């Protein structure tokens, strides 16, 4: 009889332990959910055409020099390199160009992704006034913090790649690259240049930027398989 009672007590204690473990997992899920929720700016929209939007700002900053706060006094976006005419645009000049909205997912090599509603201008509309030379085949993006990356010119024009100044209906936050981020559709996150201040046309189709020089694939195509 004592053995039976002991067995019942043991089973009861095991069941309590199991319940306790389940509760902790639920609490962990709540913490994760709250951490994501806390990343939303109170002004940004969380849904677009029935699709849930992620916070504009990712789970952590992975820039090479930390988040840049760009002094807009005197800021210009320059188009240089293999062009017939160099172009310098102010922030307001860029905003005056025709705007486009795109719902695009950013995929980070760290394993997370974020679906965001981006608003900006076609890079083509910025480059065309400079009249690219016939030998130009590559666009190199230079950023305030010294970061660089590149994409083929044909890819940019054929995919209508935009330079965004808004995310989820708010002005682009500094942590996301204010004043401008390259929304490199179907490319991994290191092709999404932030704090862009120069767009250089080049004939070096093998140009390697900051991370590409450190072993990252230069094409950076997103693999959804």
SVG drawing of the C-alpha trace seen along z (x, -y; Angstrom):
<svg xmlns="http://www.w3.org/2000/svg" viewBox="-7 -73 45 75">
<polyline fill="none" stroke="black" stroke-width="0.4" points="0.0,0.0 2.8,-2.4 4.5,-1.6 1.3,-2.5 1.0,-5.8 4.7,-6.6 4.2,-5.9 1.1,-8.2 3.0,-11.0 5.9,-10.5 3.7,-10.7 2.0,-13.8 5.4,-15.5 6.4,-14.6 3.2,-16.1 3.8,-19.3 7.3,-19.5 5.9,-19.0 3.4,-21.8 6.0,-24.1 8.2,-23.5 5.3,-24.2 4.6,-27.5 8.2,-28.6 8.1,-28.0 4.9,-30.0 6.5,-32.8 9.5,-32.7 7.2,-33.0 5.5,-36.0 8.8,-37.7 9.8,-37.1 6.5,-38.5 6.8,-41.5 10.4,-42.2 9.1,-42.2 6.2,-44.4 8.5,-46.9 10.4,-47.4 7.5,-49.0 7.5,-52.8 4.1,-53.9 3.4,-55.7 4.2,-52.9 1.4,-50.7 1.4,-47.0 -0.7,-45.7 -1.0,-46.4 -3.6,-44.9 -4.2,-42.1 -0.5,-41.3 1.1,-41.6 4.1,-43.9 7.2,-43.4 8.8,-46.2 11.0,-48.4 13.9,-48.1 15.6,-44.7 16.4,-42.8 19.9,-44.3 22.2,-46.7 24.9,-45.1 26.3,-48.1 30.1,-48.5 30.4,-51.8 27.2,-51.8 24.0,-53.7 24.7,-56.9 23.0,-60.2 23.4,-62.1 23.7,-65.9 21.3,-67.0 22.8,-70.5 24.7,-70.3 23.8,-66.7 23.8,-65.7 23.3,-62.5 25.9,-62.4 25.9,-60.4 29.5,-59.9 31.8,-57.7 31.2,-56.7 28.6,-59.4 28.4,-62.1 27.3,-64.6 27.8,-64.4 24.6,-65.0 24.1,-66.2 20.7,-66.0 19.4,-67.3 17.1,-65.3 14.2,-67.4 15.2,-66.9 14.9,-63.2 11.6,-63.4 10.3,-65.5 10.8,-62.6 7.9,-60.2 7.4,-57.9 6.7,-54.2 5.6,-51.8 6.7,-48.2 6.0,-45.4 9.4,-43.6 10.9,-41.2 14.5,-41.8 16.4,-38.6 19.4,-38.9 22.2,-36.4 21.9,-36.2 18.7,-34.2 15.9,-36.7 13.7,-38.4 11.3,-41.4 8.4,-42.2 8.1,-46.0 6.2,-48.5 8.8,-50.6 8.3,-54.0 10.9,-55.7 12.1,-56.6 13.4,-54.5 17.2,-54.4 16.8,-54.6 15.2,-58.0 18.2,-59.2 20.8,-57.7 19.2,-58.7 19.8,-62.5 23.6,-61.7 23.6,-59.7 25.6,-56.6 28.5,-55.9 28.0,-52.9 30.7,-51.0 29.0,-51.3 27.6,-48.0 27.8,-48.2 26.4,-50.5 28.5,-51.0 26.8,-52.4 28.8,-54.5 27.6,-55.2 28.3,-57.8 30.0,-55.2 32.4,-54.1 30.3,-51.0 30.1,-50.0 28.3,-47.3 27.3,-47.0 24.7,-45.6 24.6,-45.2 23.1,-48.2 20.8,-46.0 19.4,-44.4 18.6,-47.7 16.7,-49.0 15.0,-45.7 13.7,-45.1 12.8,-48.8 14.9,-48.8 14.0,-51.8 15.9,-54.0 13.6,-54.3 13.0,-57.1 10.0,-55.6 9.2,-52.3 5.7,-51.3 4.4,-54.8 7.0,-56.6 10.1,-58.5 13.0,-56.1 14.5,-55.8 18.3,-56.5 18.8,-52.9 17.4,-51.9 19.5,-54.3 18.0,-57.7 18.0,-59.5 18.1,-56.6 18.3,-52.8 18.7,-50.8 15.8,-48.3 17.7,-45.5 14.8,-43.3 15.6,-39.5 19.1,-40.2 20.5,-39.4 20.7,-42.1 24.3,-43.2 23.2,-44.5 20.7,-46.9 23.1,-49.9 22.1,-52.4 22.9,-56.0 23.7,-56.3 25.4,-59.5 27.0,-58.5 25.9,-56.3 28.9,-55.5 28.6,-54.1 31.5,-51.7 32.6,-49.1 34.0,-46.8 31.4,-44.0 33.5,-42.1 33.6,-45.0 33.4,-43.7 32.1,-45.8 32.7,-45.6 31.3,-42.2 31.9,-40.7 35.6,-41.4 35.3,-39.3 34.0,-36.2 30.3,-36.9 28.8,-36.0 28.9,-39.0 25.5,-38.1 23.8,-37.6 20.7,-36.1 17.9,-35.1 17.4,-31.3 13.8,-30.6 14.1,-26.8"/>
</svg>
